[in-house]
Amino acid sequence: MQKNQGFFVDSYHFYQIAKDGYYKASEGFEIHRQDDALVSIIFSALALEAFINEIPALAKCEKQDGSTEAFLDKLIDAIEELDSQDLRKISLQPFFLRVLCVLPSSFFRNLFVSPNSKKKNTQHKFMLASEALNSGFKKGDKLYQNFADLFKLRDCLVHLKPEDIIEEQEDGEIKYFGRDLTKRLRSKGIFLDTSVDSIILKVSTAKAALWACNTASEMVNAILDKLPASFRDNNPHIDLYRNSFQPPEK
């Protein structure tokens, strides 16, 4: 008999940190940089990454409880990646060892680059999960665009490079040249109103923090809405996610 297993739900802890960052940022003056807003942005993205990685574990728990719905396997296969142990198990199979000496080296270079085995980033996982649920996200939709921009901003902050340039002109005037992402986010109305194009300074606002939290909440609930009604209705796990990923109170 297989033992029942569970898992820790960590995504909503990260989301609560993001919301706390927004609340703290909203207590300050909008004209000043709110460092808590940066915490909110990064942890909103972190919460989404944790959530989508928890979905396969949730699906496996449902299967252990006796559910036979076909979408569960599709969801697991769409999101999970083959880890090093999985690859080692494959490489030690007798068939694999028999063909080892007869296949060209190019075969082995390309062996594990299929969509189901290569590294999947968080955006890819959300898209694959939605497709597995027969309701794929459209990249042109506002929700998905906000989601994609949140992760571009997260990557920019976490892997920050000096691309915001200060340059003195011939007449002595100082010009600021910001990165393309700054221009992309400007239309969202979340920036600090300043002529300096530093991405750190621009997004250190309560408005940016609220946008990040709302994006995380909407994306999680969008995935939950795509689950079959027979699975999500009266499901305590889904209710936990619903209650935990409510947007901040303004």
N, C-alpha and C positions, 0 to 999 in steps of 0.2 A: 504494500500500500504506500502510495506516495504521500509524504508529509505535506501538509498545507504550509505555504510560505506567504510572507507579507513583505512589505518594503516601507521604508521611511519616506514620507512625503515632505520634501524639503523646499519645493518650489514656492509654497505659500509663505514660508519664513523669509525667503529672499524678497518676495513681493511686499511683505509687511515692512521690511527695511526700506524698500523704495518709497512706500507711502509715508513712512515716518520722515524720510528725507524731504518729501514734498511739504508735509505739515510744518517742519522746522523752517524750510525755505520761505514758506508763505508768511511766517511770523516776522520776517525781516522787512527792510525797506527795499522796494523794487529797484531803486537807483544804485544799490550796492550789490556787489557780487555775493551770491548765496552759495557757498561751497556745498551745502547739503543738497543742492539741486544736482550736483555731479554724482553724488551717492545715489540719488533717486534714478538718474538716467542709467547708470551702470547696473544697478541691481534690478531694474525693470527688465533689461535685456537678460541678465543672469537668471531671473525667475522664469522667463520664457524658455531659455535653454534647458533649465532643470525640468520644467513641465513636460516638454516634448520627449525628454529622455525617460520620464516616469510612465508615459503612456504604454510602452510595451510591457512594463512590469504590471500595470493595471490589467492589461489584456490577459497576461499569463495567469494572474490571480483569478480572473473570471473563468478561464478555462479549467483551472484546478477545482473551482466550485461547481463544475459540471456544465458550463455553457458550451454549446457546440456551434454558435453562430460563426459563419464563414468569415465575416469581416475581421474577426479577431486575429486570425493568422495573417491576413493581408496587412493589417495594421502593424503587427510585429515585424514582418518581413520588410515593410516599407521604411521603418525607422531604425531598426537595429543594424549594427555594423558587425562584421566578422572581426573578432579580436585576435591577438597573436596566438592564443591557445586554440581557437577554432582553426586557424590556418595550419598550426602544427598537427592537429588531429587529421586534417585532410592530407597533409604531406606524408603522414605515416601509414596511410591506407595501402594495402597490398597492390591495388591496381595502380595507384600513383607511382609506387616504387618500380613496378614493371615497365611503365612507359617512360620512366626517368631517363633511360639511356637512349631512347630512340626518337624523342621529340626534339625539335630545334630549340636553341636557346631563346629565340624570340617568343616562343610559346610561354615560357616561364616568366618573361618580362611582362607579358600582358595577361597573365593568368588571373590576377586578382584586381582587375580594373573595371569589372562589370558594375552596373549601377547598384547592385545589392551588396557589393563588398568593399568598394572604395570609400574613403572618408567622406562623410556627409556633414555639411555644416548645418547650423540651426535653421536657416532659411530653407535649405533643401529638404530637411526633415518635415517641416510644416507643410511644404508643398506636396511631398510624397504622401504624408498622412492624409491630407485632404483628398488626394486622388484615390487613395485606398478606400476612402469612404464615399467615393463616387460623387464628390462635390468639390472639385479642385478650385483653389483660389485663382482669381484672375489678377495677374501682376499689375494691370492698369487700374484696379480698384483702389479707392482712397485708403481703405484699411490695410491692404497689402503694401501700398506705397509707404504708409507711416511705419509699418513693421520693418520694411527694408531700410528706411532712413534711420530708424532707431538703431539698427545693427551697424549701419555705416558710421553713425555717430559714436556708438560704443567702441567700435574698432579704432576709430580716430582717437578717442580719449585714452584707450588702453595702450595703443601703439603709437602714441603721439610723436610726430616728427615736426621739425621747425619749418613748416610750409607757410606760416603766416609771416610775411616779410615786411619789414619797415625799411623804407628807402628815402633818402634825402634827394630832392630834386635840385636842378641847377639853380633855381631861384631861392633855395633854402627851405622850401616848403617840404613838410614831412608827409609822405604818402604811405598808406597801409594797403597791402595786397593780400587778401585772404584766399583760402582754398575754395575749390569749387563747391564743396559740401556746404560752406557757409551760405553761398548763393542759393543752394537748393532748399535749405531750411528756412531762409528768410521769409518766405511766403506763409509760413505756419504761424507767424505772429508770436513766436516764443523767445525772441532774442532780447537781450539787453540793448536799450537804445543808446548806442555809442558809435562813434566814428571809427574806433579801433576794431579791426577785424579778427582779433584773436578768438579762435573757436572756444577756448576755455572761458574767456570773459563773456562771450556772446550767449552761451547756453547756461550760464550760472544764474538762472532765474527760476522763480516758482512756476512761471508759465511753462518753461521747458520741462520741469519736473512733473507737472500735471499732465502734459502731453505724453511723456514717457509712460507714466502709470496708466493712463487711459488706453494707450496702445497695447500694453501688456494685458490689461483686463479684456479688451475687445478681442484680441487674438486668441486667448485661452477660451473665452466663451464661444468664439466662432468655431473652434474645433469641437467643443462639447455639443454645439448645436448640430454639427454634422454627424454625430453618432446616431445610430438607429434609435428611435423612440423606445423600442422594446428593451434597449440596453440602458439608456440614460434615465428613464422614468423610474422613480422610487429606488434609485441607486444611491446608497450612502456615500460612495466614493465620489460620484459626480456631484452630489450635493455639497460635499466638502470643498471641491474645487470651485463650485458656483459661489459659495459663501465667502471663500477666502480671496477670490479674485474680483471682488466688487471694487469699482473705482473709488478714488478718494472722495470724501465729503468736502465740498468746496466751502 
